[in-house]
Amino acid sequence: MPTRASAPAGAPCWVDLWTSDVEDSRRFYCRIFGWEAHEPSPEFGGYFMFTRGGVPIAGGMGDMPGMRAQNVWKVYLSTESAAATVAAAQSAGATIAAPAMAVADLGTQAVLVDPTGAVLGVWQPGTFPGFTVLGEPGAPSWFELRTRDHGAAVAFYRSVFHWETEPLPADSGLTYTTARNPGGDVPCAGIMDASRHLPEGVSAKWCVCWDVRDVDATLETVKALGGSVVTPALDTPFGRFATVTDPAGAEFQLRTANR
């Protein structure tokens, strides 16, 4: 997929890892995806960048004062106005975990919890657009919201981020909706009815899927480096997928697309 200058409004534009083991996570992901891990920045509270070929691909953060890291990946959606998106999200039933706040000249961020319980980041780009490559090995491949209230989720994201949505056919066996950013010509994310799959006590969540050349070989590397396999590799019409966790427990997906 060609490099883009920035994500269109409403589309996923960045992901970051909140990890309780910064050093091991830095080693793990560099080995898995061939990334480079930059040093944590004191200016930004220890936040650090993963890069792919020198280009930013994801962020990372360890424990914060009074807050133990929850070992999760967070997905950010792009917006032209973080403040307006926060206001719209709150009106549509979201809880605001962190209000719109400027991050130097890089952009403005906010964090919210959608009405179905999923944590989501919002990013209004300044000098930093987020990741600029998709669908190549070591880059994001897909983004998916897994929720127990599919209808409420679809309504929320259509209202707040102006997504254009399309449900999968009824004979697919899944209650699943794909979404395009306004005016987009290809899907940018999906919403899955995961009411039968989310374990008891686990809230709705956003998941990031990373492209790899060979899912099965990558699974072996994940296990060798102390990660775990949640769902073994499975062939689908959209490629071969697997779900894993890093050694600290952060979950993510792997995908080898049908090329």
Rosetta silent file (secondary structure, phi, psi, omega in degrees, C-alpha in Angstrom):
SEQUENCE: MPTRASAPAGAPCWVDLWTSDVEDSRRFYCRIFGWEAHEPSPEFGGYFMFTRGGVPIAGGMGDMPGMRAQNVWKVYLSTESAAATVAAAQSAGATIAAPAMAVADLGTQAVLVDPTGAVLGVWQPGTFPGFTVLGEPGAPSWFELRTRDHGAAVAFYRSVFHWETEPLPADSGLTYTTARNPGGDVPCAGIMDASRHLPEGVSAKWCVCWDVRDVDATLETVKALGGSVVTPALDTPFGRFATVTDPAGAEFQLRTANR
SCORE:     score description
SCORE:     0.000 S_00000001
   1 L     0.000  136.528 -177.992    0.000    0.000    0.000 S_00000001
   2 L   -61.856  153.182  173.813    1.426    3.444   -0.859 S_00000001
   3 L   -67.514  139.579  177.394    2.749    5.692    1.860 S_00000001
   4 L  -111.830  153.791  179.153    0.251    8.333    2.906 S_00000001
   5 L   -73.551  -36.963  179.218    1.009   11.805    4.206 S_00000001
   6 L  -163.907  164.835  179.010   -1.589   11.525    6.973 S_00000001
   7 L   -80.362  141.257  173.403   -4.725    9.617    7.909 S_00000001
   8 L   -67.522  155.544  179.115   -8.066   10.989    6.750 S_00000001
   9 L   -56.719  133.035  179.630  -10.413   12.211    9.470 S_00000001
  10 L    95.659  -13.977 -177.409  -12.166    9.282   11.132 S_00000001
  11 L   -94.915  153.298  172.830   -9.550    6.677   10.210 S_00000001
  12 E   -58.129  135.679 -175.542   -7.097    4.944   12.568 S_00000001
  13 E  -130.708  -13.577 -176.736   -3.903    6.996   12.629 S_00000001
  14 E  -162.991  155.574  172.628   -1.793    5.747   15.571 S_00000001
  15 E  -140.426  147.318  171.660   -1.418    2.987   18.132 S_00000001
  16 E  -142.970  158.820 -174.744    0.536    2.792   21.341 S_00000001
  17 E  -107.567  128.847  173.647    1.406    0.210   23.929 S_00000001
  18 E  -107.053  104.374 -169.110    0.933    0.704   27.670 S_00000001
  19 L  -121.425  144.154  177.073    3.280   -1.872   29.155 S_00000001
  20 L   -85.032   -5.335 -179.982    4.403   -2.842   32.628 S_00000001
  21 L  -136.172   84.672 -174.114    7.752   -4.048   31.239 S_00000001
  22 H   -60.978  -49.239 -173.523    9.230   -1.401   28.974 S_00000001
  23 H   -65.578  -43.425  179.983   12.602   -2.985   28.350 S_00000001
  24 H   -68.375  -37.023  177.935   11.308   -6.452   27.557 S_00000001
  25 H   -64.365  -39.219  178.576    8.560   -5.024   25.340 S_00000001
  26 H   -61.784  -43.245  178.288   11.114   -3.000   23.410 S_00000001
  27 H   -66.539  -44.850 -175.020   13.164   -6.150   22.774 S_00000001
  28 H   -59.476  -53.235 -174.659   10.128   -8.301   21.976 S_00000001
  29 H   -70.979  -31.242  175.614    8.553   -6.104   19.316 S_00000001
  30 H   -65.033  -37.638  177.965   11.862   -5.293   17.655 S_00000001
  31 H   -71.801  -40.809 -176.547   12.496   -9.024   17.270 S_00000001
  32 H   -68.478  -47.420 -170.397    8.959   -9.806   16.111 S_00000001
  33 H  -110.903   -1.965 -177.913    8.523   -7.016   13.569 S_00000001
  34 L    73.233   24.854  179.194   12.041   -5.802   12.826 S_00000001
  35 L   -79.739  170.300  167.936   11.329   -2.433   14.429 S_00000001
  36 E  -112.061  141.546  178.982   13.745   -0.031   16.085 S_00000001
  37 E  -110.272  118.896  178.422   12.988    1.182   19.633 S_00000001
  38 L   -81.886  161.336 -178.874   13.954    4.747   20.467 S_00000001
  39 L   -70.148  144.183  175.956   14.903    5.797   23.964 S_00000001
  40 L   -57.204  143.221 -176.877   12.098    6.962   26.289 S_00000001
  41 E   -98.461  115.867  176.250   11.686   10.753   26.276 S_00000001
  42 H   -59.211  -32.080 -178.850   11.842   12.513   29.665 S_00000001
  43 H   -61.341  -32.044 -177.564   10.085   15.474   28.018 S_00000001
  44 H  -114.881   35.946  171.954    7.022   13.298   27.380 S_00000001
  45 L    68.254   24.804  179.978    6.980   11.296   30.608 S_00000001
  46 L    92.475    4.344  177.061    8.971    8.345   29.295 S_00000001
  47 E   -64.065  143.372  179.253    6.961    7.900   26.098 S_00000001
  48 E  -137.937  164.039 -178.150    9.004    6.284   23.358 S_00000001
  49 E  -110.253  139.367  160.782    8.702    5.510   19.655 S_00000001
  50 E   -96.469  136.839  175.665    8.967    2.313   17.702 S_00000001
  51 E  -122.799  157.931  178.785   10.066    2.956   14.146 S_00000001
  52 E  -125.731  108.624 -175.025   10.051    0.793   11.024 S_00000001
  53 L    62.884   31.127  179.151   12.871    1.643    8.660 S_00000001
  54 L    85.304   -2.075 -177.465   13.330    4.882   10.588 S_00000001
  55 E  -107.331  131.432 -178.545    9.656    5.888   10.197 S_00000001
  56 E   -55.024  133.507 -178.886    7.360    6.044   13.282 S_00000001
  57 E  -126.332  -25.917 -179.535    5.047    3.038   13.451 S_00000001
  58 E  -166.102  163.508  177.185    3.840    2.883   17.097 S_00000001
  59 E  -115.470  171.458  178.786    4.376    4.391   20.520 S_00000001
  60 E  -151.066  152.299 -178.462    5.042    2.966   23.951 S_00000001
  61 E  -153.202  142.395  176.309    4.708    3.958   27.582 S_00000001
  62 L   -96.256 -161.372  177.665    5.422    2.326   30.916 S_00000001
  63 L   -55.225  145.105  174.993    3.853    2.763   34.331 S_00000001
  64 E  -111.471  159.927 -178.462    2.725    6.279   35.156 S_00000001
  65 L   -53.050  119.735  179.309    2.748    7.898   38.603 S_00000001
  66 L    75.740    4.328 -177.516    0.028    6.187   40.599 S_00000001
  67 E  -137.078  110.022  176.373   -1.071    4.128   37.584 S_00000001
  68 L   -75.480  134.350 -179.426    0.231    0.656   36.869 S_00000001
  69 L   -59.445  142.682 -176.496    0.288   -0.125   33.159 S_00000001
  70 L   -97.267    3.962  177.682   -2.565   -2.359   32.017 S_00000001
  71 L    55.128   65.492 -179.275   -0.620   -4.067   29.203 S_00000001
  72 E  -141.313  154.078  168.413   -2.853   -3.018   26.337 S_00000001
  73 E   -95.193  137.857  177.650   -2.585   -1.532   22.868 S_00000001
  74 E  -114.869  134.952  178.438   -4.625    1.635   22.269 S_00000001
  75 E   -99.828  138.079  176.706   -5.948    2.670   18.852 S_00000001
  76 E  -112.872  138.923  172.364   -6.305    6.356   17.920 S_00000001
  77 E  -104.777  142.130 -178.433   -8.700    7.788   15.341 S_00000001
  78 E   -78.106  146.024  177.652   -7.798   10.947   13.450 S_00000001
  79 L  -145.668  153.985  176.087   -9.887   14.079   13.805 S_00000001
  80 L   -82.385  -18.509  178.169   -9.774   17.644   12.551 S_00000001
  81 L  -149.697  106.187  179.879  -10.738   18.888   16.033 S_00000001
  82 H   -62.475  -39.227 -178.810  -10.101   16.853   19.157 S_00000001
  83 H   -63.375  -43.444 -179.951  -12.185   19.254   21.252 S_00000001
  84 H   -67.293  -38.198  179.241  -15.200   18.959   18.940 S_00000001
  85 H   -66.277  -41.305  177.689  -14.865   15.170   18.812 S_00000001
  86 H   -61.058  -43.833  179.592  -14.720   14.938   22.603 S_00000001
  87 H   -62.808  -43.723  179.901  -17.860   17.080   22.891 S_00000001
  88 H   -65.861  -40.060 -179.704  -19.687   14.972   20.290 S_00000001
  89 H   -64.350  -42.365 -179.795  -18.544   11.738   21.933 S_00000001
  90 H   -64.596  -40.841  178.361  -19.740   12.860   25.347 S_00000001
  91 H   -64.771  -27.960 -178.665  -23.116   13.849   23.919 S_00000001
  92 L   -91.456    7.678  173.531  -23.347   10.394   22.312 S_00000001
  93 L   105.766    4.657  178.580  -22.766    8.577   25.601 S_00000001
  94 L   -79.520  157.739  171.476  -18.986    8.255   25.865 S_00000001
  95 E  -102.738  135.202 -178.841  -16.987    8.801   29.049 S_00000001
  96 E   -93.113  111.816 -179.842  -14.015   11.139   28.729 S_00000001
  97 E   -82.953  -33.447  177.656  -10.934    9.572   30.308 S_00000001
  98 E  -148.078  120.206 -177.255   -8.574   12.387   29.265 S_00000001
  99 E   -68.922  168.773  178.948   -9.777   15.680   27.752 S_00000001
 100 E   -57.295  128.939 -176.421   -8.265   17.223   24.636 S_00000001
 101 E  -145.929  131.522  179.299   -4.696   18.274   25.433 S_00000001
 102 E   -69.673  140.465  175.310   -1.937   19.641   23.231 S_00000001
 103 E  -114.519   87.694 -173.185    1.243   17.544   23.000 S_00000001
 104 L    49.351 -135.786  177.792    3.817   20.224   22.218 S_00000001
 105 L   -98.457    8.928 -176.066    3.413   21.041   18.512 S_00000001
 106 L   -71.724  -35.090 -178.685    2.900   17.381   17.593 S_00000001
 107 E   159.341 -169.290  179.770   -0.877   17.465   17.869 S_00000001
 108 E  -125.325  131.652 -177.730   -3.763   17.267   20.315 S_00000001
 109 E  -119.889  157.706  171.103   -4.858   14.043   21.978 S_00000001
 110 E  -150.045  159.963  177.370   -7.797   12.839   24.026 S_00000001
 111 E  -131.202  131.797  179.744   -8.855    9.476   25.419 S_00000001
 112 E  -134.083  165.050  173.745  -12.436    8.335   25.750 S_00000001
 113 E  -116.239  117.048 -175.929  -14.412    5.218   26.611 S_00000001
 114 L   -68.156  168.853 -174.881  -17.145    4.566   24.059 S_00000001
 115 L   -62.101  -15.157  178.892  -20.692    3.697   25.222 S_00000001
 116 L   -96.965   -0.348  174.028  -19.942   -0.028   24.924 S_00000001
 117 L   103.850    4.551 -178.710  -16.866    0.181   27.203 S_00000001
 118 L   -89.948  134.114  176.756  -13.960    0.289   24.724 S_00000001
 119 E   -79.377  137.189 -176.575  -11.060    2.687   25.319 S_00000001
 120 E  -143.505  137.509  173.464  -10.186    4.810   22.300 S_00000001
 121 E   -94.327  152.060  175.824   -7.639    7.524   21.580 S_00000001
 122 E  -123.037  135.006 -178.166   -8.359   10.623   19.500 S_00000001
 123 E  -133.687  122.735  172.398   -5.577   12.434   17.646 S_00000001
 124 E  -103.397  107.455 -172.233   -5.686   15.832   15.945 S_00000001
 125 E   -65.206  141.617  166.255   -2.426   16.007   13.972 S_00000001
 126 L  -111.411 -108.421  175.950   -0.069   18.925   14.246 S_00000001
 127 L   -80.434  -13.453 -177.645    3.452   18.284   13.023 S_00000001
 128 L  -111.829  116.514 -176.160    3.028   14.544   13.714 S_00000001
 129 L   -86.046  -13.306 -170.468    0.565   12.660   11.474 S_00000001
 130 L    99.361 -158.382  179.215    0.858    9.222   13.071 S_00000001
 131 L   -75.052  152.146 -174.696    1.872    6.156   11.089 S_00000001
 132 L  -121.600    4.618  178.930    2.107    6.648    7.333 S_00000001
 133 L  -132.580  139.485  176.388    2.238    3.064    6.031 S_00000001
 134 L  -132.788  153.573  168.964   -0.383    0.312    6.193 S_00000001
 135 L    70.800   24.198  173.255   -0.587   -3.241    4.944 S_00000001
 136 L  -123.997  154.498 -179.117    3.126   -4.045    4.712 S_00000001
 137 L   -52.344  128.220 -178.216    5.076   -6.462    6.941 S_00000001
 138 L    87.942    0.863  179.359    5.653   -4.809   10.298 S_00000001
 139 L  -116.404  162.779  178.143    2.930   -2.210    9.699 S_00000001
 140 E   -60.606  144.301 -177.550   -0.705   -2.113   10.818 S_00000001
 141 E  -118.463  -31.170 -178.112   -2.994   -4.309    8.744 S_00000001
 142 E  -165.010  157.916  179.065   -6.460   -3.946   10.315 S_00000001
 143 E  -134.467  135.344 -172.975   -8.291   -2.440   13.297 S_00000001
 144 E  -142.675  132.163  172.557  -11.280   -4.022   14.965 S_00000001
 145 E   -95.075  123.989  176.589  -13.661   -3.121   17.763 S_00000001
 146 E  -107.896  118.436 -170.611  -14.935   -6.168   19.657 S_00000001
 147 E  -139.846  155.956  175.017  -18.059   -5.310   21.574 S_00000001
 148 L   -87.735  -10.657 -178.528  -21.072   -6.873   23.258 S_00000001
 149 L  -127.632   79.933 -175.370  -23.378   -4.164   21.857 S_00000001
 150 H   -59.473  -45.641 -177.735  -22.812   -4.091   18.126 S_00000001
 151 H   -62.131  -43.344  179.566  -25.760   -1.828   17.330 S_00000001
 152 H   -65.886  -37.519  179.446  -24.788    0.814   19.884 S_00000001
 153 H   -65.666  -46.777  179.779  -21.189    0.795   18.669 S_00000001
 154 H   -58.752  -45.781 -179.391  -22.156    1.249   15.023 S_00000001
 155 H   -61.673  -41.299 -178.305  -24.480    4.122   15.922 S_00000001
 156 H   -63.842  -49.775 -175.304  -21.808    5.823   18.056 S_00000001
 157 H   -72.310  -29.076  173.177  -19.019    5.736   15.475 S_00000001
 158 H   -66.117  -40.891 -177.582  -21.348    6.782   12.679 S_00000001
 159 H   -72.283  -47.148 -171.379  -22.466    9.766   14.746 S_00000001
 160 H   -84.881  -41.935 -176.630  -19.140   10.892   16.217 S_00000001
 161 H  -107.263    3.413  174.377  -16.622    9.967   13.499 S_00000001
 162 L    59.099   34.800  177.919  -19.077   10.051   10.581 S_00000001
 163 L   -64.552  147.347  170.012  -18.178    6.558    9.470 S_00000001
 164 E  -102.375  119.991 -168.396  -19.881    5.062    6.455 S_00000001
 165 E  -116.801  154.904  178.543  -20.736    1.507    7.447 S_00000001
 166 E  -146.256  120.150  178.798  -21.721   -1.715    5.716 S_00000001
 167 E   -74.600  149.425  171.509  -22.755   -4.956    7.466 S_00000001
 168 L   -66.269  154.473  178.001  -21.466   -8.284    6.276 S_00000001
 169 L   -56.879  149.665 -177.729  -24.115  -10.425    4.546 S_00000001
 170 H   -59.960  -29.103 -177.664  -26.386  -12.352    6.898 S_00000001
 171 H   -82.389    5.163  178.386  -25.085  -15.671    5.566 S_00000001
 172 H   -73.428  -19.713 -177.891  -21.519  -14.829    6.671 S_00000001
 173 L    84.908   -0.933 -179.750  -22.281  -16.238   10.110 S_00000001
 174 L  -124.563  143.918  166.244  -20.963  -13.077   11.794 S_00000001
 175 L   -92.564   99.079 -169.238  -22.591   -9.906   13.029 S_00000001
 176 E  -145.863  136.535  179.898  -19.878   -7.666   11.663 S_00000001
 177 E  -125.358  129.156  173.203  -19.807   -4.182   10.163 S_00000001
 178 E   -93.966  152.644 -175.014  -17.004   -2.670    8.119 S_00000001
 179 E  -130.948  143.436  172.217  -16.431    1.066    8.206 S_00000001
 180 E  -119.338  143.235  172.452  -14.984    3.673    5.877 S_00000001
 181 L   -64.863  158.425 -175.353  -13.927    7.150    6.859 S_00000001
 182 L   -52.510  122.052  179.333  -16.142    9.824    5.282 S_00000001
 183 L    81.024   -1.579 -178.756  -15.676    9.678    1.516 S_00000001
 184 L   -72.286  153.510 -178.338  -13.219    6.778    1.783 S_00000001
 185 L  -107.299   -5.232  176.645  -13.225    4.067   -0.854 S_00000001
 186 L  -133.021  149.174  179.032  -11.791    1.181    1.225 S_00000001
 187 L   -60.201  143.297  178.180  -12.700   -0.057    4.731 S_00000001
 188 L  -112.026  -14.823 -177.479  -10.548    1.369    7.537 S_00000001
 189 E  -167.302  170.896  178.442  -11.883   -0.668   10.482 S_00000001
 190 E  -135.932  155.270  175.193  -14.461   -3.207   11.597 S_00000001
 191 E  -122.300  120.267 -175.727  -16.973   -3.624   14.412 S_00000001
 192 E  -111.897  133.610  169.895  -17.559   -7.184   15.569 S_00000001
 193 E   -75.064  102.894 -175.771  -20.343   -8.518   17.772 S_00000001
 194 L  -108.003   23.830 -176.713  -18.102  -10.366   20.212 S_00000001
 195 L   -60.373  -26.538  178.686  -20.724  -11.057   22.861 S_00000001
 196 L   -90.099   -6.728 -172.301  -20.070  -14.800   22.527 S_00000001
 197 L  -115.177  -28.557 -179.633  -16.289  -14.419   22.533 S_00000001
 198 L   -71.110  127.999  179.611  -15.334  -11.840   25.151 S_00000001
 199 L   -63.983  156.771  176.837  -14.541  -13.577   28.450 S_00000001
 200 L   -54.545  130.618  177.706  -16.550  -12.784   31.550 S_00000001
 201 L    85.619   -6.108  177.834  -15.375   -9.517   33.058 S_00000001
 202 L   -94.926  125.907 -176.512  -13.497   -8.392   29.930 S_00000001
 203 L   -79.668  169.302  172.208  -14.823   -5.134   28.516 S_00000001
 204 L   -54.974  152.527 -176.423  -15.233   -4.217   24.869 S_00000001
 205 E  -155.706  151.443  170.965  -11.898   -3.416   23.272 S_00000001
 206 E   -88.712  139.308 -179.556  -10.145   -2.155   20.208 S_00000001
 207 E  -123.730  141.962  175.632   -7.645   -4.569   18.634 S_00000001
 208 E  -109.822  138.888  179.839   -4.755   -3.882   16.277 S_00000001
 209 E  -115.459  129.793 -178.284   -3.638   -6.406   13.681 S_00000001
 210 E  -106.523  137.209  177.381   -0.065   -6.343   12.333 S_00000001
 211 E   -75.421  135.456  173.615    0.965   -7.572    8.910 S_00000001
 212 L  -136.618  156.922 -179.580    3.654  -10.286    8.825 S_00000001
 213 L   -70.272  -33.320 -174.391    5.138  -12.304    5.966 S_00000001
 214 L  -147.876  103.299 -177.720    4.420  -15.655    7.620 S_00000001
 215 H   -57.400  -45.066 -174.758    1.968  -15.967   10.508 S_00000001
 216 H   -64.749  -42.964  177.782    3.089  -19.473   11.465 S_00000001
 217 H   -64.923  -38.498  179.591    6.779  -18.582   11.607 S_00000001
 218 H   -66.676  -36.176  176.092    5.968  -15.452   13.607 S_00000001
 219 H   -58.897  -40.458  178.971    3.971  -17.518   16.116 S_00000001
 220 H   -64.131  -39.317  178.151    7.047  -19.611   16.797 S_00000001
 221 H   -66.667  -41.837  177.413    9.082  -16.448   17.412 S_00000001
 222 H   -55.636  -47.981 -178.211    6.379  -15.079   19.727 S_00000001
 223 H   -66.535  -40.006 -179.353    6.503  -18.257   21.825 S_00000001
 224 H   -64.129  -28.035 -177.684   10.307  -18.363   21.838 S_00000001
 225 L   -94.707    6.474  175.242   10.398  -14.790   23.177 S_00000001
 226 L    98.773    2.943  175.226    7.938  -15.487   26.017 S_00000001
 227 L   -80.581  178.273 -178.082    4.667  -14.465   24.378 S_00000001
 228 E  -129.949  150.957  175.868    1.539  -16.617   24.247 S_00000001
 229 E   -96.062  120.941  178.476   -0.786  -17.833   21.523 S_00000001
 230 E   -89.609  -47.162  178.253   -4.429  -16.975   22.244 S_00000001
 231 E  -131.500  119.930 -179.539   -5.899  -18.183   18.949 S_00000001
 232 E   -61.827  165.539 -178.682   -3.851  -20.399   16.601 S_00000001
 233 E   -59.215  137.272 -176.422   -3.388  -19.470   12.959 S_00000001
 234 E  -140.970  133.662  176.565   -6.575  -19.722   10.923 S_00000001
 235 E   -81.240  135.542  176.323   -7.221  -19.237    7.215 S_00000001
 236 E  -134.635  169.976  175.372  -10.009  -16.796    6.306 S_00000001
 237 L   -61.996  -14.367 -176.074  -11.126  -15.125    3.065 S_00000001
 238 L  -106.397    7.302 -179.869   -9.117  -12.092    4.221 S_00000001
 239 E   126.763 -174.001  179.854   -5.834  -13.878    4.956 S_00000001
 240 E  -101.849  125.725 -173.102   -4.310  -16.039    7.679 S_00000001
 241 E  -120.754  153.250  168.436   -4.827  -14.693   11.200 S_00000001
 242 E  -150.603  154.731  176.944   -3.682  -15.484   14.732 S_00000001
 243 E  -117.155  133.865 -175.975   -4.100  -13.762   18.089 S_00000001
 244 E  -138.656  171.889  169.112   -1.210  -13.557   20.550 S_00000001
 245 E  -127.129  153.607  172.556    0.014  -11.697   23.609 S_00000001
 246 L   -78.669  175.734 -176.445    3.408  -10.251   24.375 S_00000001
 247 L   -59.943  -24.681  179.359    5.245  -11.483   27.514 S_00000001
 248 L   -88.377   -8.736  175.851    3.516   -8.861   29.672 S_00000001
 249 L   109.201   -0.406  178.749    0.057   -9.853   28.417 S_00000001
 250 L   -71.644  128.169 -174.647   -0.787   -7.186   25.817 S_00000001
 251 E   -93.329  142.814  174.076   -2.932   -8.778   23.107 S_00000001
 252 E  -156.189  169.752 -179.813   -2.620   -8.171   19.372 S_00000001
 253 E  -112.954  156.686  173.997   -3.252   -9.974   16.099 S_00000001
 254 E  -118.668  144.900  179.601   -1.027  -11.173   13.285 S_00000001
 255 E  -144.857  131.129  164.925   -2.096  -11.373    9.665 S_00000001
 256 E  -107.939  110.537 -174.922   -0.602  -12.626    6.457 S_00000001
 257 L   -72.885  158.139  171.513   -2.831  -11.139    3.802 S_00000001
 258 L   -75.152  105.805 -173.934   -3.812  -12.846    0.581 S_00000001
 259 L   -97.754    0.000    0.000   -1.371  -11.068   -1.708 S_00000001
